[in-house]
């Protein structure tokens, strides 16, 4: 509950929803008072009151005059159709995900739907737990980001159960290819190609790429990176392609960058293409640790145009991700599937390169 990118009332709402999911708050039982919650989380009573109001409006809590606030069963009110949509993402309050969630929430609220959030922390086991939770609820539909999409789908049975129950769902950022469901995603291959081509056109020939290999976004960004080099007739050195898993995204990538950047001038890369902005900022720190300046000694490109891209000391050249617009459109399409039986096709957003300060032409390097 300390992420500045997501409003405090929403952070608290996510926390209380997780308590409901885990059974810490049982239907019919009294919820801790506003004062108790405020003291526990270091929040103002106004923030707690706003959160309670949201959860009451969505049917999770009910206030009984003179007694306090109690947990309602999150199911169907008598005579009322279920209007709950679940969102499962790999993360909720990190990086670009608050923007996606806020975009979806705004659209759902406008159409009278309440929102159930769940995070898989990018593990298959937690994806299974989230799917079990979601399929046990009376849901109208689901927005799902697949977990480690390049490593197959051991939880296929739960997705088939959604289909069997007639619960519409769509996927964002990628999808499991065996499933026939709409997907909203970025053209990641085109993004990887644009990043590498931009550097090649600026005279760089020693370009290292760092790409995540357990999700299809990373696989496709690497594919585009390699195809740009083929277009230029330039072979990519094996040591200049670093792939990593979710668990290796911290120390492993930093150490691999140090190894590359400490090589002699003729072997050291003059530019890096990074899986995302988060990684790009980390690798710029590695460059600084090697006594290299960005962009004077090393050019760097990220991906996603996150808040990190503009917040770093050197403004990061990056590629766009629709974020809020993706969340809004996913919610809009899912509502169309639920209410009108629509069957949208896949939506592919074309990433645009945003030029900032982290790239110089090779001839300008000092």
N, C-alpha and C positions, 0 to 999 in steps of 0.2 A: 504493500500500500504506500509506495513512495515514488510512483512514476509521475513525473510532471507533465507528461504528454497527454494524460487522460484526466478529466475532471475528478476532484476528490469524491463527489457524491457518486460518480460512476464506479470509481475504485471500490468504494464501500459497498455499492450495490453488487458488484461482482463477488466480493468477499462473502456477503450474506447469502447470495445465490449458491456459492460453493458450500456454505454450511448446510443449506437445504439439500443440495445434491448428496452430501456426505452423511446426512441424517443427524447432524448436530442440532438442527432445529426440526422438531417433529410436528406434523399437523395437529392442531388443537392445543399445542403448548404455547406458553407465553414467551415472548421475545424479551431479551434484556431491555431495560428502559433507555430512552434517548440519552439520559445522563450517563448511564453505564457504558453505552456504546461510544459516546463522545470521549469519555475518559480512557477507555481501552485503546482507541485508535488515535487519540490526540487530535480530534476534530472538533469543530464548533457544533453546538446543538442545532444551528440552522442547517448545516450540511447533513447531519443525521436526519433531521426532520424532512429534508428534501428527498433523501434516499427512501425513508419510510413511505413518503407520499407516492414515490414512483412504484414501490413494491405493492402498495395498497391498490393503486390504479390498475396494476397488471394482474391483480388477483392473488398474489402470493401471501399478503398479510391482510388482517382486518383489525380495526380498532374498535374495542368494546368500551362504551362510555363507563367510566368509573372503575374499570378493571385493568385496562392496558391494551397492548398490541399482541395479537396472537397469529400463529401460522395457519393459513388456510390450506386445504389440499389444493395443489396446483392444477387440478383437473378442471373438468367442465362444470360451470355453474348450471343450475337447473334451468332447462329451456334455452341454454346459450351454446352456440357453436364454439368449438375450440378456436382460439385465435392466438396461438403461440407459435413462434418460429424459432428454431434453434440455430445458433451459429457455432460451428466447431472450427477453430483455427489452431495452428501450431503454437502460437503465442497470442496473448490478448493485449497486454499493456507494454509490449516492447516494440521498438523500431517503427515500422510503418503500420502495424496492426491496429493501433487505436484509431487511426484515420479510416481504415476499412470498416471497423465496427461502428464508428460514429456515423459514417455515411449510411450504412444499412439501418441503424437504429432510427435515424431521422425519417427515413422513408417508411419504415414499418410503423412507427408511431403515428405518422400522418394517416395511415390506413387502418388504425385501430388494433394493430397486432402488438402483443407483448413479446419480449425477447428473452431467450434462455441462452446464456453463454457457457462455453466449455473450451478449455485449452488442452491440447494433447502434449504440450512440451516437446513436440516433435519426436515422440516415441510411439512405436506400434502398440505397446501395452496400454498406454494411456489413451490412444485412439480407440482401442477396444472398450476401455472403461467408459469413454465418452459416448460411444455408440450404444452401449448397454443402457446408459442413463437416458439417452435421447429416445431409444425405442421403447423404454418403459413409460414414457410420458405421452399424454394425449396431444400430439403435435400436429400442426397444420402443414409444416414443411421444414426443410433443413438447408442451410448454406454450409458447405463443408470445404475446408482446405485439406487435401490429402496429406498424410504424414509420410515423409521419406518416399516420395512417389516413384523414385527410380529403383526402389528395392522391393517392388511387388506389393501385393495386397492380401496379407494373411487374414484380414478381417472381412473378406468378401461376403461371408454368410450374413453379416449384419446389414450390408447394403442390399442384399437380396431380400432380407426381411423387410426393409423399408419399402421395396417394390411390392412385396407380397401384401403389405398392409395398405398399399396405395398412398404412401406418404411421398409427395413430390420432393425432389432435392436437386440441387445443382452444386457445381464445384467451382472454386476460385483458385487462381494462380496456376493450377494444373489439374489433371484428373487421372484416375486409373483407367488405362486405355481399354480394359475389357468391359467397362461400364458405359451404357448408353445414356448419358445424362448431359445436359448443357454445361458448358464450361466458359468462364470468363478468365482470360489470361493475357499476359503480355507476349508479344512475339520475341521470345528470349533469344532465339537464334539470330534474328535480325539485329537485336541489341548487341550481342557479342561481335557480330560482323561489323557493325557501325563503329564500335569502340576501337577495334583493331585497325580498321581501314583508316579511321581518323588519324591514328598515330603513324601508320605506314605512309600516309600522304604527307605527313610532316617530317618524313625522312628517317623515322625510327626503324631500325632493323633488328635490334636486340630487345624484343618485347617479351616479358614474362606474363603469364596468365595464371591466376589463382581462382579455381572453380570448385564449387561444392559438388560432390559426385553422388550423394544419396537422395537428391531431389532432381526432378526433370528440368527445373529452371536452370540449375547449374550445368547439367549435361548439355542442354541446348545452347547456353551461352558459350560453352567451350566449343561446341560444334561450329558456331558462327565465327568465333575467334580463329579457328583453324582454317575455315573456308576463305576468310579474308586473306590470310597468308598465301593460300593456294592461288587466289586470284592475282596476287602480285608475283607469283612464281618464287616465293621465299620459303625455304624449309624452316620449320620450327624446331629449335633444339630441344631434345627431351628434357633437359634440366630446366628449361624455361616454362614447363607446364607442371603446375602443382595442383593436385586434386586432394580433397579432404572431405571428411565426414562431419556431421553436426558436432560430434564429440571432440573433433580435432580443430574446431574453428578458432580456438584461442591460442594457446601456447605453440601448438604445432605450426600453424601458419606463420606466426611471428618468427619462430626459429628458422623456418625454411627461407623466409625473406632475408633474415640476417645472413644466412649462408650465401645466398645469391648476391647480396649487395656488398659483401666483403671480398668478392672476387676481384681480380685485377681488371683494369679498365677495359681491356679488349674482350673480357668474358662477362663483365657485369652488365645486366640489362639497363637500358636507358629509359625504359618505361614499363609500367605495370598496368594490366587490366584486371580489375578485382571483381569478384562475384557480386559484391554489393558495397554500399557506402560504409557500412559498419566495418567491413574488412579493410576497405581502403584507408580509413582513418587509422586503424591499427597498424597497417603497413607503412603509413607515413611516419608513425612513431618509430618503427624499426629503422626507417631511412635516417631519421634524426639521430638514432643511437649509433649509426655508422658514420656520422658526420656528414651526411648528404642533405642537400637542400632541395625542397620541392617548390617550384619546378626547375630551378637552375641546374641541378644535377640529375634529377629523376622526375619524369612525368608520370602522373597517376590518374586513372579513370575509375570511377565507381559505377554503381547502378542503383536506381530506385528514386533518385532525387529526394532523399530523406532530409529531415531537419539537420542531420549531421553534416550534410554536404555544404551547407552555408554557415554552419556554426564553427567549423574547424578554422584554425589560424589561416591556412591557405584554402580559399574557397575551391571546392572540388568540382572538376568537370565530371559529369555524370549523365546517365540516361534516365528518362522519365518512367514512372510507374503511376497509374491513374489513382490508386489509393482510395480516397473518398468517393470518387466517381464510380469506381468498381463496386464498392459497398452499396451505393445507391442503386446502381443498375441491377446488381444481383438480387437485391430485395424486390425491386420492381418486377423483374422477370419471374421470380418465385411467386409473387402475389398473382401474376397473370396465370401461372401454371395452376395455382390453387383455386382461384375464383373463376377462371374462364377456360381452363383446360388447354391453355396455350402450350406449344412445344417449341421453344426457341432453339435456334442452333447455337453453335459456339460463337463467342465474341472474342475477337483478337484485337488487342490494343497495340498500335505501332509505337515503339519507344522513340523519342526524339533525343538527340544529343544536346545537352546544355553546356555550352562553353563557359568555363570560369577560369580560374587562375592556375590550375595544377598541371597544365601542359604547355611545353615550349617546343618549337621546331628543333629538330636535331642540330641544325646548323647554328642555333642560338645557344646551345648548351655550352656552359663554361667549364 
